Amino acid sequence: MENDAATLYCPNENCQAANPLTHKFCQRCSTPLPKNYLWAVVDGPSVGGPGEILADRYLVIDKFVLLDTKPGLLALTPELDNLQPLRAYLRLIPYRLHVPQVYGVIFLADGSSHREILLLEKPPLLVDDTIQQVHLGSELTTAWRDATSMRQLNWLWQIAHLWQPLASEGVASSLLDSYVLRVEGSLVRLLDLRFDAATSPELPQLGEFWQQLVSDAKPAITEFVDHISLSLIQGEINSTDQLIGVLDGGLAQLGRSQTPTIKIITKTDTGPSRQRNEDACSPPSGTLVSKPPQPTALAIVCDGIGGHEGGNVASNLAIETIQQQVQQLTKVPYDHIDPSLLLNDLEKAVAIANDKISQRNDGENRQGRQRMGTTLVMALPVAHEMYITHVGDSRAYWITRHGCYQVTLDDDVASREVRLGYAIYRDAVQQSAAGSLVQALGMGPSTSLHPTSGRFMLDEDAVFLLTSDGLSDFDRVEEYWETEILPILVGETNIVNVADRLVEIANTKNGHDNVTVALVHYQVQYWEPEITIKAVIPKSYSAKTVDLASKATDATLLSSPNQKTQVIPDTEPAKTSSLPLQWIVPLIFVVAAGSLGLFVKQLRSPSGQFPIFSNPLQTLNPTIEATPAPRSLANLSPGWVIQTNNQISLGNNQSLSPNSFLEVLDIKPNPKPASGDFSVYMRVCANKGTPTPANTTNPPASSQIPSQSKPGLKPEKTVSIKFEQLNRFGVSVLQSDAPNPCRTVTQPSVTEPDDTSPT
């Protein structure tokens, strides 16, 4: 229970009036009054008695729950060098949807001893303003029995996504602690982080923790949860990628029992301080789109960079390009879409838009501040999922009946400092150039661009807000979501009126920039399925890791509340080194002489081919045989044989059946620009594993999967498959001592392979 005698001070530095805790707006200046509830991490039974004020500002609500009564003041922050455990919180800021972030510390002197209390913001709390009570969110193990089957699998899916990043920081134990593992509606939220012991937990321990949930799982998924938990314990599932894939399959089956209705509205305005609007949006401003009847619902917000030099050109070019790309991606039924590859395709669409803008800059010889660019944030709802992709500081917020959550992390200097573990966010944003962007579309080639993509499972009504910084600056969304956006979810208003109201707030409360908003209202009808879903456990494949701390470009873009984002190069272009002129002519003669000698030697060869040289080790010491390294995809070489373990779908309606054998012919860089991948060229062996028509229950490795069956490939045909896709398919490499199932034939040319690579 809150202390009625306590007061909440206005955060407006020109007001700072005292207000009753029950007020939502300052009674003197009408500024919204934020209620920052905090979780105290401290040894002992409690942080203080209810009603007690700590450090002249923190009101004790419960044992470890505090309320900051002076939210307009900066909190004290510790020296990072003296508090190493803080770094785990900081480096996990990309996961702040689930992991609380550092708010500050309290230093308390108790006689000769001193206590340091760590404060975490936005803990999983249930706040009832009508009776002024605050409670901890339910433990997952307690809320589990009352959740729908869709939500139960959704919670497990989120834990699976959190396992690897938390394990990399030594805090995976947090996901095995029932007290710490809380839920807030459909979201898994952690109270704090629990550091691993000397031996870090592994996936079998996660399986044991999940095993206790089987008895209270909904009938539709009881067998499913039991199967995956046992598979974790026994090591049949041994990577988080594999686990996520299994859970995706279960959620896709449950998703057929969920019917979504989606409405999108956009609104853009020049604002009171600008002469032209550099923002752009899709659908066009003021257009209301509904799905159904529309087959696709896509919302995009772009904030142009470059002012009169072409920011509006860049933002509109980005939207036009991405619309074209996404239209191609969404022409197939949702159950034929591979989620991980759709994320990859969305990032490729962003890369294409980036290169179009960058090429236009280069064609017009734009340099430095003259280069035009744009930020980007887009939302694509697909069945029971929402796909979010962003670059820059345009944001996406997820609003439910339980709270407002920022789901994107700005690509700016402040966020980068926190992500690297160098600063607490509330300190970082106070530094000069904290809002300077580290990347945006059009500033350079897509090889140096790192879009951030994520997907979110939806099992309840929600509103996603996409916005440029014209609204999000100065925490306007956090201040007004409850009074302006939440009423959509309770049927008290509609998204058209709310969009107009948000633009009005941006212009009156901020007013320093153009403003653009997009609202995506997702409504869902769900019924428990009568069927029992099955868990399909694929073969293990290597888990992929992402270094979140390295996702930053070298260019820095300047952004401030009163000035449009501009380009500031960090470094001068590297100078190309050159050889002295007097060295060039002799080198030419040397190269020419060597080439001529090699050509003559080739002509003298009986076969007319280049001579084959023996292994020098065999010549020097024929009695010693080195033990060959085990063959695997990691050291794949031409001449080796690969065996498929699962059905693999290829382009042109063809597929490879399980237990097909393919001989590796060559490994080459992918010809697609900026792919960073390799293509493996192989021939299909004639005597083993002749491909058969595809089975529609095994979708191909592509985000676009035709629904018709696919005929098999002819033996001796050449196929090419991307290395990362080959890795995902879970193939086996035959060892050197195994019989070669492929007949010896003349290798066909691999420069022009049949068009049978996965799409």
Secondary structure, DSSP 8 states (H G I E B T S, - for coil): ---TT-EEE-S-TTT--EEETT-SB-TTT--B---EEEEEE-SSS-SS-TT-EETTTEEE-SSSEEEES-TTS------GGG-TTHHHHHHTGGGTTTS-EEEEEEEEEETTEEEEEEEEES-SEEEETTTTEEEE--BHHHHGGGS-HHHHHHHHHHHHHHHHHHHHTT-GGGGG-TTTEEEETTEEEESS-----SS---HHHHHHHHHTTGGGS-TTTHHHHHHHHHHHHHTSS-SHHHHHHHHHHHHHHHHTTEEEEEEEEEEEE--TT-SS--EEEES-TT-EEEETTSS---EEEEEEESGGGTHHHHHHHHHHHHHHHHHHHTSS-GGG--HHHHHHHHHHHHHHHHHHHHHHHHHTT--GGG--EE-EEEEEEETTEEEEEEESS-EEEEEETTEEEE-----BHHHHHHHTTSS-HHHHTTSTTTT-BS--BTSS-GGG---EEEEEE--S-EEEEEE-HHHHGGGHHHHHIIIIIHHHHTTSS-HHHHHHHHHHHIIIII-SS-EEEEEEEEEEEE---SS----------------GGG---S-EEEEETTEEEEEE-SS---------HHHHHHHHHHHHHHHHHHHHHHHHSTTSS------HHHHH-TT---------GGG--TT-EEE-SS-EEETTTEEE-TT-EEEEEEEEE-SSTT---EEEEEEE-SSS-------TTS--SSSS--SS---B--TT-EEEEEHHHHHHHT-EE--TTS---S-------SSS--S-S--
